[in-house]
């Protein structure tokens, strides 16, 4: 089975973008790829423990996703980690700006990572941005 | 050998695949799992995943609008 490295950068707070990122991360990870996710900008708030942050739809597809029984994007990210050994890193800058630590984030989130490291790790694989 | 039912009807991609994998983690080598799905994409995607990862697709058929995929855990 061919293993590729897949790096996913997530910066959006829109449901469609978060959904697609979670799909790429989870399906990529369970198919034997080495998946790293980097959460920054408006995406990180959703991963704070007990967050009530709502991912607003960007367009009609996002509204339909809310109405139908589509897997929750956070569940998919967690399954990417649990079923496919994906790693999900919060951006160290975003963590600093929000004034939070790793303990404030969901348990399946790894330690904060800087952009320099993420870009270096991503240099020899597929890179996706949502 | 057991055959376990994975009822993933009325959810969307990649829900049925993730439910299969979740149950597969709990199953023993040689067990069979029967996935029920109403998501059209899963008809192609789940066999693709089975093939890629190296499990065995024993049978697939549609009945009353529900796709049945019977998978054997091989490792």
N, CA and C atoms of all chains as a GROMACS GRO file, in nm:
protein
  615
    1UNK      N    1   0.085  -0.120   0.000
    1UNK     CA    2   0.000   0.000   0.000
    1UNK      C    3   0.088   0.125   0.000
    2UNK      N    4   0.069   0.210  -0.096
    2UNK     CA    5   0.151   0.330  -0.106
    2UNK      C    6   0.116   0.428   0.006
    3UNK      N    7   0.218   0.482   0.070
    3UNK     CA    8   0.196   0.581   0.175
    3UNK      C    9   0.241   0.717   0.125
    4UNK      N   10   0.150   0.812   0.131
    4UNK     CA   11   0.183   0.949   0.096
    4UNK      C   12   0.176   1.034   0.221
    5UNK      N   13   0.247   1.143   0.218
    5UNK     CA   14   0.234   1.240   0.325
    5UNK      C   15   0.131   1.346   0.282
    6UNK      N   16   0.033   1.369   0.367
    6UNK     CA   17  -0.072   1.466   0.337
    6UNK      C   18  -0.074   1.569   0.450
    7UNK      N   19  -0.051   1.695   0.414
    7UNK     CA   20  -0.054   1.804   0.512
    7UNK      C   21  -0.174   1.892   0.484
    8UNK      N   22  -0.253   1.915   0.588
    8UNK     CA   23  -0.379   1.989   0.572
    8UNK      C   24  -0.373   2.112   0.661
    9UNK      N   25  -0.378   2.231   0.601
    9UNK     CA   26  -0.384   2.355   0.679
    9UNK      C   27  -0.528   2.402   0.682
   10UNK      N   28  -0.578   2.432   0.801
   10UNK     CA   29  -0.718   2.474   0.816
   10UNK      C   30  -0.720   2.612   0.882
   11UNK      N   31  -0.781   2.710   0.815
   11UNK     CA   32  -0.788   2.845   0.871
   11UNK      C   33  -0.930   2.901   0.877
   12UNK      N   34  -1.024   2.829   0.817
   12UNK     CA   35  -1.161   2.881   0.804
   12UNK      C   36  -1.247   2.849   0.925
   13UNK      N   37  -1.354   2.927   0.944
   13UNK     CA   38  -1.456   2.890   1.042
   13UNK      C   39  -1.589   2.857   0.974
   14UNK      N   40  -1.583   2.832   0.843
   14UNK     CA   41  -1.706   2.799   0.769
   14UNK      C   42  -1.725   2.647   0.764
   15UNK      N   43  -1.852   2.607   0.773
   15UNK     CA   44  -1.882   2.464   0.782
   15UNK      C   45  -1.830   2.384   0.662
   16UNK      N   46  -1.849   2.438   0.541
   16UNK     CA   47  -1.806   2.362   0.423
   16UNK      C   48  -1.656   2.336   0.425
   17UNK      N   49  -1.580   2.439   0.462
   17UNK     CA   50  -1.434   2.427   0.462
   17UNK      C   51  -1.388   2.329   0.570
   18UNK      N   52  -1.447   2.340   0.688
   18UNK     CA   53  -1.411   2.251   0.798
   18UNK      C   54  -1.449   2.107   0.766
   19UNK      N   55  -1.566   2.091   0.700
   19UNK     CA   56  -1.614   1.958   0.663
   19UNK      C   57  -1.517   1.892   0.564
   20UNK      N   58  -1.479   1.969   0.460
   20UNK     CA   59  -1.391   1.913   0.357
   20UNK      C   60  -1.254   1.880   0.415
   21UNK      N   61  -1.205   1.968   0.502
   21UNK     CA   62  -1.075   1.943   0.566
   21UNK      C   63  -1.081   1.814   0.649
   22UNK      N   64  -1.191   1.796   0.723
   22UNK     CA   65  -1.207   1.678   0.807
   22UNK      C   66  -1.220   1.552   0.722
   23UNK      N   67  -1.285   1.564   0.607
   23UNK     CA   68  -1.298   1.449   0.517
   23UNK      C   69  -1.162   1.409   0.459
   24UNK      N   70  -1.086   1.507   0.414
   24UNK     CA   71  -0.953   1.477   0.358
   24UNK      C   72  -0.865   1.414   0.466
   25UNK      N   73  -0.870   1.472   0.587
   25UNK     CA   74  -0.785   1.420   0.695
   25UNK      C   75  -0.826   1.278   0.734
   26UNK      N   76  -0.956   1.253   0.749
   26UNK     CA   77  -0.999   1.121   0.799
   26UNK      C   78  -0.984   1.014   0.692
   27UNK      N   79  -1.031   1.040   0.572
   27UNK     CA   80  -1.020   0.939   0.466
   27UNK      C   81  -0.873   0.918   0.430
   28UNK      N   82  -0.798   1.027   0.424
   28UNK     CA   83  -0.654   1.015   0.397
   28UNK      C   84  -0.585   0.929   0.501
   29UNK      N   85  -0.616   0.952   0.628
   29UNK     CA   86  -0.548   0.881   0.736
   29UNK      C   87  -0.587   0.732   0.739
   30UNK      N   88  -0.715   0.702   0.722
   30UNK     CA   89  -0.754   0.561   0.730
   30UNK      C   90  -0.713   0.483   0.606
   31UNK      N   91  -0.671   0.553   0.502
   31UNK     CA   92  -0.623   0.485   0.381
   31UNK      C   93  -0.471   0.467   0.384
   32UNK      N   94  -0.412   0.485   0.499
   32UNK     CA   95  -0.271   0.453   0.516
   32UNK      C   96  -0.174   0.566   0.489
   33UNK      N   97  -0.225   0.687   0.474
   33UNK     CA   98  -0.135   0.800   0.452
   33UNK      C   99  -0.092   0.861   0.586
   34UNK      N  100   0.019   0.932   0.579
   34UNK     CA  101   0.074   1.000   0.696
   34UNK      C  102   0.016   1.142   0.696
   35UNK      N  103  -0.085   1.165   0.781
   35UNK     CA  104  -0.161   1.290   0.776
   35UNK      C  105  -0.126   1.383   0.893
   36UNK      N  106  -0.094   1.508   0.859
   36UNK     CA  107  -0.075   1.613   0.960
   36UNK      C  108  -0.173   1.726   0.932
   37UNK      N  109  -0.240   1.772   1.036
   37UNK     CA  110  -0.334   1.884   1.023
   37UNK      C  111  -0.281   2.000   1.106
   38UNK      N  112  -0.286   2.119   1.050
   38UNK     CA  113  -0.238   2.240   1.117
   38UNK      C  114  -0.356   2.334   1.131
   39UNK      N  115  -0.396   2.362   1.255
   39UNK     CA  116  -0.514   2.445   1.281
   39UNK      C  117  -0.470   2.585   1.317
   40UNK      N  118  -0.515   2.683   1.237
   40UNK     CA  119  -0.479   2.821   1.271
   40UNK      C  120  -0.595   2.915   1.243
   41UNK      N  121  -0.571   3.042   1.266
   41UNK     CA  122  -0.669   3.149   1.244
   41UNK      C  123  -0.807   3.112   1.301
   42UNK      N  124  -0.911   3.118   1.219
   42UNK     CA  125  -1.047   3.104   1.274
   42UNK      C  126  -1.090   2.960   1.302
   43UNK      N  127  -1.003   2.864   1.271
   43UNK     CA  128  -1.045   2.724   1.292
   43UNK      C  129  -1.020   2.673   1.434
   44UNK      N  130  -0.929   2.737   1.506
   44UNK     CA  131  -0.883   2.675   1.631
   44UNK      C  132  -0.988   2.678   1.743
   45UNK      N  133  -1.072   2.783   1.743
   45UNK     CA  134  -1.174   2.797   1.848
   45UNK      C  135  -1.262   2.673   1.866
   46UNK      N  136  -1.288   2.604   1.755
   46UNK     CA  137  -1.378   2.487   1.760
   46UNK      C  138  -1.319   2.374   1.843
   47UNK      N  139  -1.188   2.375   1.861
   47UNK     CA  140  -1.120   2.262   1.924
   47UNK      C  141  -1.084   2.288   2.069
   48UNK      N  142  -1.135   2.402   2.120
   48UNK     CA  143  -1.123   2.426   2.264
   48UNK      C  144  -1.227   2.340   2.334
   49UNK      N  145  -1.187   2.272   2.442
   49UNK     CA  146  -1.280   2.182   2.515
   49UNK      C  147  -1.408   2.255   2.550
   50UNK      N  148  -1.520   2.187   2.532
   50UNK     CA  149  -1.654   2.241   2.564
   50UNK      C  150  -1.688   2.367   2.485
   51UNK      N  151  -1.622   2.384   2.372
   51UNK     CA  152  -1.652   2.500   2.288
   51UNK      C  153  -1.795   2.493   2.235
   52UNK      N  154  -1.864   2.605   2.238
   52UNK     CA  155  -1.999   2.608   2.182
   52UNK      C  156  -1.999   2.682   2.047
   53UNK      N  157  -1.879   2.704   1.996
   53UNK     CA  158  -1.861   2.774   1.868
   53UNK      C  159  -1.937   2.700   1.757
   54UNK      N  160  -2.015   2.773   1.680
   54UNK     CA  161  -2.096   2.714   1.573
   54UNK      C  162  -2.031   2.746   1.438
   55UNK      N  163  -2.011   2.643   1.356
   55UNK     CA  164  -1.952   2.663   1.224
   55UNK      C  165  -2.061   2.711   1.129
   56UNK      N  166  -2.056   2.837   1.092
   56UNK     CA  167  -2.162   2.892   1.007
   56UNK      C  168  -2.146   2.845   0.863
   57UNK      N  169  -2.259   2.820   0.794
   57UNK     CA  170  -2.249   2.782   0.653
   57UNK      C  171  -2.203   2.900   0.568
   58UNK      N  172  -2.127   2.868   0.466
   58UNK     CA  173  -2.076   2.970   0.373
   58UNK      C  174  -2.172   2.987   0.256
   59UNK      N  175  -2.252   2.885   0.227
   59UNK     CA  176  -2.343   2.888   0.113
   59UNK      C  177  -2.449   2.781   0.126
   60UNK      N  178  -2.518   2.751   0.015
   60UNK     CA  179  -2.631   2.657   0.023
   60UNK      C  180  -2.591   2.516   0.065
   61UNK      N  181  -2.472   2.470   0.025
   61UNK     CA  182  -2.431   2.336   0.064
   61UNK      C  183  -2.412   2.326   0.215
   62UNK      N  184  -2.358   2.430   0.274
   62UNK     CA  185  -2.340   2.431   0.419
   62UNK      C  186  -2.473   2.423   0.492
   63UNK      N  187  -2.574   2.491   0.438
   63UNK     CA  188  -2.708   2.485   0.500
   63UNK      C  189  -2.765   2.344   0.491
   64UNK      N  190  -2.746   2.280   0.375
   64UNK     CA  191  -2.796   2.142   0.359
   64UNK      C  192  -2.722   2.046   0.453
   65UNK      N  193  -2.591   2.068   0.467
   65UNK     CA  194  -2.511   1.983   0.557
   65UNK      C  195  -2.567   1.991   0.699
   66UNK      N  196  -2.608   2.111   0.738
   66UNK     CA  197  -2.664   2.128   0.874
   66UNK      C  198  -2.795   2.052   0.890
   67UNK      N  199  -2.873   2.046   0.780
   67UNK     CA  200  -3.006   1.984   0.788
   67UNK      C  201  -2.998   1.832   0.780
   68UNK      N  202  -2.898   1.780   0.710
   68UNK     CA  203  -2.891   1.636   0.688
   68UNK      C  204  -2.798   1.571   0.788
   69UNK      N  205  -2.801   1.438   0.788
   69UNK     CA  206  -2.725   1.362   0.887
   69UNK      C  207  -2.581   1.339   0.839
   70UNK      N  208  -2.509   1.451   0.823
   70UNK     CA  209  -2.370   1.445   0.777
   70UNK      C  210  -2.280   1.431   0.900
   71UNK      N  211  -2.174   1.348   0.892
   71UNK     CA  212  -2.088   1.334   1.010
   71UNK      C  213  -2.035   1.469   1.058
   72UNK      N  214  -2.029   1.486   1.189
   72UNK     CA  215  -1.976   1.609   1.248
   72UNK      C  216  -1.826   1.621   1.216
   73UNK      N  217  -1.784   1.740   1.177
   73UNK     CA  218  -1.643   1.752   1.136
   73UNK      C  219  -1.546   1.723   1.250
   74UNK      N  220  -1.587   1.756   1.373
   74UNK     CA  221  -1.496   1.728   1.485
   74UNK      C  222  -1.483   1.577   1.508
   75UNK      N  223  -1.594   1.505   1.490
   75UNK     CA  224  -1.586   1.358   1.503
   75UNK      C  225  -1.493   1.300   1.398
   76UNK      N  226  -1.500   1.355   1.276
   76UNK     CA  227  -1.413   1.304   1.168
   76UNK      C  228  -1.265   1.332   1.200
   77UNK      N  229  -1.236   1.450   1.254
   77UNK     CA  230  -1.096   1.479   1.291
   77UNK      C  231  -1.050   1.381   1.400
   78UNK      N  232  -1.139   1.355   1.496
   78UNK     CA  233  -1.102   1.261   1.603
   78UNK      C  234  -1.080   1.121   1.547
   79UNK      N  235  -1.166   1.080   1.452
   79UNK     CA  236  -1.150   0.947   1.390
   79UNK      C  237  -1.021   0.941   1.307
   80UNK      N  238  -0.984   1.054   1.245
   80UNK     CA  239  -0.857   1.058   1.171
   80UNK      C  240  -0.742   1.021   1.264
   81UNK      N  241  -0.748   1.071   1.388
   81UNK     CA  242  -0.643   1.044   1.486
   81UNK      C  243  -0.655   0.900   1.537
   82UNK      N  244  -0.777   0.860   1.576
   82UNK     CA  245  -0.794   0.730   1.643
   82UNK      C  246  -0.786   0.612   1.547
   83UNK      N  247  -0.838   0.628   1.427
   83UNK     CA  248  -0.839   0.515   1.332
   83UNK      C  249  -0.720   0.518   1.237
   84UNK      N  250  -0.664   0.638   1.214
   84UNK     CA  251  -0.562   0.650   1.110
   84UNK      C  252  -0.431   0.711   1.155
   85UNK      N  253  -0.417   0.732   1.289
   85UNK     CA  254  -0.294   0.788   1.344
   85UNK      C  255  -0.256   0.924   1.286
   86UNK      N  256  -0.356   1.003   1.246
   86UNK     CA  257  -0.327   1.140   1.204
   86UNK      C  258  -0.279   1.221   1.324
   87UNK      N  259  -0.206   1.326   1.296
   87UNK     CA  260  -0.165   1.420   1.402
   87UNK      C  261  -0.231   1.553   1.372
   88UNK      N  262  -0.288   1.614   1.476
   88UNK     CA  263  -0.352   1.745   1.458
   88UNK      C  264  -0.280   1.845   1.548
   89UNK      N  265  -0.218   1.945   1.485
   89UNK     CA  266  -0.138   2.040   1.559
   89UNK      C  267  -0.204   2.177   1.562
   90UNK      N  268  -0.218   2.237   1.678
   90UNK     CA  269  -0.262   2.376   1.681
   90UNK      C  270  -0.142   2.466   1.647
   91UNK      N  271  -0.167   2.568   1.571
   91UNK     CA  272  -0.063   2.666   1.536
   91UNK      C  273  -0.018   2.737   1.663
   92UNK      N  274   0.112   2.742   1.684
   92UNK     CA  275   0.162   2.802   1.809
   92UNK      C  276   0.127   2.950   1.819
   93UNK      N  277   0.123   3.019   1.705
   93UNK     CA  278   0.084   3.160   1.708
   93UNK      C  279  -0.061   3.176   1.753
   94UNK      N  280  -0.150   3.092   1.696
   94UNK     CA  281  -0.293   3.102   1.730
   94UNK      C  282  -0.316   3.070   1.878
   95UNK      N  283  -0.242   2.972   1.929
   95UNK     CA  284  -0.252   2.935   2.072
   95UNK      C  285  -0.210   3.054   2.158
   96UNK      N  286  -0.101   3.120   2.118
   96UNK     CA  287  -0.052   3.235   2.195
   96UNK      C  288  -0.151   3.351   2.191
   97UNK      N  289  -0.206   3.377   2.073
   97UNK     CA  290  -0.301   3.489   2.061
   97UNK      C  291  -0.427   3.464   2.143
   98UNK      N  292  -0.473   3.340   2.142
   98UNK     CA  293  -0.592   3.306   2.219
   98UNK      C  294  -0.563   3.294   2.369
   99UNK      N  295  -0.435   3.287   2.403
   99UNK     CA  296  -0.398   3.276   2.544
   99UNK      C  297  -0.437   3.143   2.605
  100UNK      N  298  -0.425   3.037   2.526
  100UNK     CA  299  -0.461   2.904   2.576
  100UNK      C  300  -0.340   2.811   2.574
  101UNK      N  301  -0.354   2.696   2.637
  101UNK     CA  302  -0.250   2.594   2.635
  101UNK      C  303  -0.306   2.465   2.578
  102UNK      N  304  -0.219   2.366   2.561
  102UNK     CA  305  -0.263   2.238   2.504
  102UNK      C  306  -0.374   2.175   2.588
  103UNK      N  307  -0.369   2.198   2.722
  103UNK     CA  308  -0.470   2.141   2.811
  103UNK      C  309  -0.610   2.196   2.786
  104UNK      N  310  -0.616   2.313   2.725
  104UNK     CA  311  -0.748   2.372   2.696
  104UNK      C  312  -0.810   2.313   2.570
  105UNK      N  313  -0.732   2.236   2.496
  105UNK     CA  314  -0.780   2.183   2.368
  105UNK      C  315  -0.826   2.038   2.383
  106UNK      N  316  -0.906   1.991   2.289
  106UNK     CA  317  -0.955   1.854   2.290
  106UNK      C  318  -0.837   1.757   2.305
  107UNK      N  319  -0.864   1.642   2.367
  107UNK     CA  320  -0.754   1.552   2.403
  107UNK      C  321  -0.683   1.490   2.282
  108UNK      N  322  -0.750   1.488   2.166
  108UNK     CA  323  -0.686   1.428   2.049
  108UNK      C  324  -0.598   1.527   1.973
  109UNK      N  325  -0.586   1.650   2.024
  109UNK     CA  326  -0.500   1.751   1.961
  109UNK      C  327  -0.359   1.740   2.020
  110UNK      N  328  -0.260   1.742   1.931
  110UNK     CA  329  -0.120   1.732   1.974
  110UNK      C  330  -0.068   1.866   2.026
  111UNK      N  331   0.060   1.868   2.061
  111UNK     CA  332   0.121   1.990   2.112
  111UNK      C  333   0.131   2.097   2.003
  112UNK      N  334   0.133   2.226   2.042
  112UNK     CA  335   0.141   2.333   1.941
  112UNK      C  336   0.264   2.319   1.851
  113UNK      N  337   0.245   2.360   1.725
  113UNK     CA  338   0.353   2.353   1.628
  113UNK      C  339   0.366   2.489   1.559
  114UNK      N  340   0.490   2.529   1.531
  114UNK     CA  341   0.513   2.654   1.458
  114UNK      C  342   0.504   2.632   1.308
  115UNK      N  343   0.479   2.740   1.238
  115UNK     CA  344   0.464   2.734   1.093
  115UNK      C  345   0.590   2.684   1.024
  116UNK      N  346   0.705   2.723   1.076
  116UNK     CA  347   0.832   2.681   1.016
  116UNK      C  348   0.842   2.528   1.013
  117UNK      N  349   0.806   2.465   1.124
  117UNK     CA  350   0.812   2.319   1.131
  117UNK      C  351   0.709   2.256   1.039
  118UNK      N  352   0.586   2.312   1.039
  118UNK     CA  353   0.482   2.257   0.953
  118UNK      C  354   0.523   2.262   0.806
  119UNK      N  355   0.575   2.377   0.764
  119UNK     CA  356   0.615   2.392   0.623
  119UNK      C  357   0.731   2.299   0.589
  120UNK      N  358   0.821   2.283   0.683
  120UNK     CA  359   0.934   2.194   0.660
  120UNK      C  360   0.886   2.049   0.646
  121UNK      N  361   0.794   2.009   0.735
  121UNK     CA  362   0.739   1.872   0.729
  121UNK      C  363   0.659   1.850   0.602
  122UNK      N  364   0.593   1.956   0.555
  122UNK     CA  365   0.501   1.942   0.441
  122UNK      C  366   0.572   1.942   0.307
  123UNK      N  367   0.701   1.973   0.309
  123UNK     CA  368   0.769   2.003   0.182
  123UNK      C  369   0.777   1.886   0.085
  124UNK      N  370   0.766   1.763   0.135
  124UNK     CA  371   0.778   1.649   0.043
  124UNK      C  372   0.648   1.569   0.032
  125UNK      N  373   0.535   1.637   0.044
  125UNK     CA  374   0.407   1.566   0.031
  125UNK      C  375   0.299   1.655  -0.027
  126UNK      N  376   0.175   1.603  -0.024
  126UNK     CA  377   0.061   1.683  -0.070
  126UNK      C  378   0.027   1.787   0.036
  127UNK      N  379  -0.008   1.907  -0.008
  127UNK     CA  380  -0.052   2.011   0.085
  127UNK      C  381  -0.190   2.061   0.044
  128UNK      N  382  -0.279   2.063   0.142
  128UNK     CA  383  -0.416   2.108   0.118
  128UNK      C  384  -0.447   2.223   0.212
  129UNK      N  385  -0.526   2.318   0.163
  129UNK     CA  386  -0.564   2.430   0.251
  129UNK      C  387  -0.715   2.453   0.246
  130UNK      N  388  -0.772   2.467   0.361
  130UNK     CA  389  -0.916   2.494   0.372
  130UNK      C  390  -0.940   2.612   0.464
  131UNK      N  391  -1.593  -1.739   1.406
  131UNK     CA  392  -1.623  -1.636   1.306
  131UNK      C  393  -1.762  -1.577   1.331
  132UNK      N  394  -1.766  -1.445   1.331
  132UNK     CA  395  -1.893  -1.377   1.352
  132UNK      C  396  -1.923  -1.291   1.231
  133UNK      N  397  -2.051  -1.261   1.210
  133UNK     CA  398  -2.084  -1.156   1.114
  133UNK      C  399  -2.155  -1.045   1.190
  134UNK      N  400  -2.093  -0.929   1.186
  134UNK     CA  401  -2.145  -0.815   1.260
  134UNK      C  402  -2.214  -0.718   1.164
  135UNK      N  403  -2.329  -0.666   1.205
  135UNK     CA  404  -2.403  -0.571   1.122
  135UNK      C  405  -2.357  -0.429   1.154
  136UNK      N  406  -2.321  -0.353   1.050
  136UNK     CA  407  -2.283  -0.213   1.065
  136UNK      C  408  -2.390  -0.130   0.994
  137UNK      N  409  -2.487  -0.084   1.070
  137UNK     CA  410  -2.600  -0.013   1.008
  137UNK      C  411  -2.564   0.135   0.995
  138UNK      N  412  -2.522   0.175   0.874
  138UNK     CA  413  -2.482   0.314   0.849
  138UNK      C  414  -2.580   0.381   0.753
  139UNK      N  415  -2.704   0.338   0.758
  139UNK     CA  416  -2.805   0.399   0.669
  139UNK      C  417  -2.828   0.544   0.711
  140UNK      N  418  -2.863   0.624   0.612
  140UNK     CA  419  -2.904   0.764   0.634
  140UNK      C  420  -2.794   0.855   0.687
  141UNK      N  421  -2.668   0.815   0.670
  141UNK     CA  422  -2.561   0.911   0.692
  141UNK      C  423  -2.488   0.928   0.559
  142UNK      N  424  -2.401   1.026   0.556
  142UNK     CA  425  -2.335   1.060   0.430
  142UNK      C  426  -2.184   1.038   0.440
  143UNK      N  427  -2.120   1.034   0.324
  143UNK     CA  428  -1.977   1.015   0.312
  143UNK      C  429  -1.901   1.111   0.403
  144UNK      N  430  -1.800   1.069   0.476
  144UNK     CA  431  -1.748   0.934   0.485
  144UNK      C  432  -1.802   0.856   0.606
  145UNK      N  433  -1.926   0.886   0.646
  145UNK     CA  434  -1.985   0.822   0.764
  145UNK      C  435  -1.984   0.670   0.758
  146UNK      N  436  -2.037   0.608   0.648
  146UNK     CA  437  -2.038   0.461   0.643
  146UNK      C  438  -1.899   0.400   0.651
  147UNK      N  439  -1.801   0.460   0.585
  147UNK     CA  440  -1.664   0.409   0.590
  147UNK      C  441  -1.609   0.416   0.732
  148UNK      N  442  -1.632   0.530   0.798
  148UNK     CA  443  -1.580   0.546   0.935
  148UNK      C  444  -1.648   0.448   1.031
  149UNK      N  445  -1.778   0.425   1.011
  149UNK     CA  446  -1.848   0.330   1.099
  149UNK      C  447  -1.794   0.188   1.077
  150UNK      N  448  -1.766   0.154   0.951
  150UNK     CA  449  -1.706   0.024   0.922
  150UNK      C  450  -1.571   0.009   0.991
  151UNK      N  451  -1.487   0.113   0.978
  151UNK     CA  452  -1.353   0.105   1.035
  151UNK      C  453  -1.360   0.096   1.188
  152UNK      N  454  -1.453   0.172   1.248
  152UNK     CA  455  -1.470   0.166   1.393
  152UNK      C  456  -1.504   0.025   1.439
  153UNK      N  457  -1.595  -0.041   1.367
  153UNK     CA  458  -1.635  -0.178   1.403
  153UNK      C  459  -1.523  -0.278   1.371
  154UNK      N  460  -1.449  -0.248   1.263
  154UNK     CA  461  -1.342  -0.337   1.223
  154UNK      C  462  -1.232  -0.342   1.329
  155UNK      N  463  -1.209  -0.228   1.393
  155UNK     CA  464  -1.107  -0.221   1.499
  155UNK      C  465  -1.142  -0.319   1.612
  156UNK      N  466  -1.272  -0.338   1.636
  156UNK     CA  467  -1.317  -0.421   1.747
  156UNK      C  468  -1.327  -0.569   1.707
  157UNK      N  469  -1.327  -0.595   1.575
  157UNK     CA  470  -1.348  -0.732   1.527
  157UNK      C  471  -1.216  -0.811   1.530
  158UNK      N  472  -1.229  -0.943   1.517
  158UNK     CA  473  -1.111  -1.030   1.511
  158UNK      C  474  -1.082  -1.065   1.365
  159UNK      N  475  -0.959  -1.101   1.337
  159UNK     CA  476  -0.923  -1.146   1.202
  159UNK      C  477  -1.010  -1.267   1.167
  160UNK      N  478  -1.068  -1.262   1.046
  160UNK     CA  479  -1.157  -1.370   1.002
  160UNK      C  480  -1.304  -1.336   1.020
  161UNK      N  481  -1.334  -1.237   1.104
  161UNK     CA  482  -1.474  -1.195   1.122
  161UNK      C  483  -1.526  -1.127   0.995
  162UNK      N  484  -1.657  -1.135   0.978
  162UNK     CA  485  -1.721  -1.066   0.865
  162UNK      C  486  -1.807  -0.952   0.917
  163UNK      N  487  -1.809  -0.846   0.839
  163UNK     CA  488  -1.892  -0.731   0.874
  163UNK      C  489  -1.982  -0.700   0.755
  164UNK      N  490  -2.110  -0.675   0.784
  164UNK     CA  491  -2.204  -0.641   0.678
  164UNK      C  492  -2.244  -0.495   0.697
  165UNK      N  493  -2.203  -0.411   0.601
  165UNK     CA  494  -2.232  -0.267   0.608
  165UNK      C  495  -2.361  -0.240   0.532
  166UNK      N  496  -2.451  -0.165   0.594
  166UNK     CA  497  -2.571  -0.118   0.526
  166UNK      C  498  -2.556   0.031   0.503
  167UNK      N  499  -2.573   0.074   0.378
  167UNK     CA  500  -2.554   0.217   0.347
  167UNK      C  501  -2.656   0.263   0.244
  168UNK      N  502  -2.701   0.386   0.260
  168UNK     CA  503  -2.786   0.448   0.159
  168UNK      C  504  -2.711   0.559   0.086
  169UNK      N  505  -2.583   0.576   0.120
  169UNK     CA  506  -2.499   0.678   0.056
  169UNK      C  507  -2.442   0.620  -0.074
  170UNK      N  508  -2.480   0.681  -0.186
  170UNK     CA  509  -2.443   0.624  -0.316
  170UNK      C  510  -2.291   0.618  -0.337
  171UNK      N  511  -2.220   0.719  -0.287
  171UNK     CA  512  -2.075   0.724  -0.306
  171UNK      C  513  -2.004   0.607  -0.239
  172UNK      N  514  -2.062   0.559  -0.130
  172UNK     CA  515  -1.998   0.450  -0.056
  172UNK      C  516  -1.991   0.321  -0.136
  173UNK      N  517  -2.080   0.306  -0.234
  173UNK     CA  518  -2.082   0.185  -0.318
  173UNK      C  519  -1.950   0.167  -0.389
  174UNK      N  520  -1.886   0.277  -0.426
  174UNK     CA  521  -1.755   0.269  -0.492
  174UNK      C  522  -1.642   0.291  -0.392
  175UNK      N  523  -1.664   0.380  -0.296
  175UNK     CA  524  -1.555   0.420  -0.207
  175UNK      C  525  -1.517   0.313  -0.106
  176UNK      N  526  -1.615   0.243  -0.052
  176UNK     CA  527  -1.582   0.141   0.049
  176UNK      C  528  -1.503   0.025  -0.015
  177UNK      N  529  -1.548  -0.028  -0.132
  177UNK     CA  530  -1.464  -0.130  -0.198
  177UNK      C  531  -1.323  -0.080  -0.232
  178UNK      N  532  -1.311   0.046  -0.270
  178UNK     CA  533  -1.180   0.105  -0.298
  178UNK      C  534  -1.092   0.101  -0.173
  179UNK      N  535  -1.151   0.136  -0.059
  179UNK     CA  536  -1.076   0.135   0.068
  179UNK      C  537  -1.038  -0.010   0.105
  180UNK      N  538  -1.132  -0.103   0.090
  180UNK     CA  539  -1.106  -0.244   0.124
  180UNK      C  540  -0.989  -0.296   0.041
  181UNK      N  541  -0.991  -0.262  -0.086
  181UNK     CA  542  -0.886  -0.305  -0.178
  181UNK      C  543  -0.751  -0.243  -0.140
  182UNK      N  544  -0.754  -0.114  -0.107
  182UNK     CA  545  -0.630  -0.044  -0.077
  182UNK      C  546  -0.567  -0.095   0.053
  183UNK      N  547  -0.652  -0.119   0.152
  183UNK     CA  548  -0.601  -0.158   0.283
  183UNK      C  549  -0.572  -0.308   0.288
  184UNK      N  550  -0.642  -0.386   0.201
  184UNK     CA  551  -0.610  -0.528   0.191
  184UNK      C  552  -0.705  -0.621   0.265
  185UNK      N  553  -0.827  -0.576   0.294
  185UNK     CA  554  -0.927  -0.668   0.345
  185UNK      C  555  -0.997  -0.733   0.224
  186UNK      N  556  -1.101  -0.814   0.252
  186UNK     CA  557  -1.162  -0.888   0.141
  186UNK      C  558  -1.311  -0.854   0.131
  187UNK      N  559  -1.352  -0.814   0.010
  187UNK     CA  560  -1.495  -0.788  -0.015
  187UNK      C  561  -1.558  -0.920  -0.060
  188UNK      N  562  -1.644  -0.976   0.023
  188UNK     CA  563  -1.702  -1.107  -0.008
  188UNK      C  564  -1.824  -1.096  -0.098
  189UNK      N  565  -1.902  -0.990  -0.078
  189UNK     CA  566  -2.025  -0.978  -0.157
  189UNK      C  567  -2.074  -0.835  -0.149
  190UNK      N  568  -2.143  -0.790  -0.254
  190UNK     CA  569  -2.212  -0.661  -0.246
  190UNK      C  570  -2.338  -0.670  -0.329
  191UNK      N  571  -2.446  -0.618  -0.273
  191UNK     CA  572  -2.573  -0.618  -0.345
  191UNK      C  573  -2.662  -0.507  -0.290
  192UNK      N  574  -2.762  -0.470  -0.372
  192UNK     CA  575  -2.855  -0.366  -0.329
  192UNK      C  576  -2.991  -0.429  -0.308
  193UNK      N  577  -3.057  -0.391  -0.200
  193UNK     CA  578  -3.188  -0.447  -0.169
  193UNK      C  579  -3.275  -0.335  -0.113
  194UNK      N  580  -3.386  -0.309  -0.178
  194UNK     CA  581  -3.478  -0.202  -0.134
  194UNK      C  582  -3.406  -0.069  -0.114
  195UNK      N  583  -3.317  -0.036  -0.206
  195UNK     CA  584  -3.249   0.094  -0.199
  195UNK      C  585  -3.136   0.100  -0.096
  196UNK      N  586  -3.106  -0.012  -0.034
  196UNK     CA  587  -2.998  -0.016   0.066
  196UNK      C  588  -2.884  -0.102   0.012
  197UNK      N  589  -2.765  -0.046   0.014
  197UNK     CA  590  -2.646  -0.119  -0.029
  197UNK      C  591  -2.596  -0.208   0.086
  198UNK      N  592  -2.569  -0.334   0.054
  198UNK     CA  593  -2.510  -0.427   0.152
  198UNK      C  594  -2.370  -0.463   0.104
  199UNK      N  595  -2.271  -0.442   0.187
  199UNK     CA  596  -2.133  -0.482   0.154
  199UNK      C  597  -2.086  -0.578   0.262
  200UNK      N  598  -2.041  -0.694   0.221
  200UNK     CA  599  -1.994  -0.792   0.319
  200UNK      C  600  -1.843  -0.802   0.309
  201UNK      N  601  -1.778  -0.769   0.419
  201UNK     CA  602  -1.634  -0.753   0.423
  201UNK      C  603  -1.574  -0.851   0.523
  202UNK      N  604  -1.465  -0.914   0.486
  202UNK     CA  605  -1.393  -1.002   0.578
  202UNK      C  606  -1.266  -0.931   0.625
  203UNK      N  607  -1.249  -0.929   0.756
  203UNK     CA  608  -1.126  -0.871   0.813
  203UNK      C  609  -1.014  -0.973   0.797
  204UNK      N  610  -0.909  -0.934   0.723
  204UNK     CA  611  -0.804  -1.030   0.690
  204UNK      C  612  -0.675  -1.007   0.768
  205UNK      N  613  -0.670  -0.899   0.845
  205UNK     CA  614  -0.545  -0.875   0.921
  205UNK      C  615  -0.572  -0.785   1.040
   0.00000   0.00000   0.00000
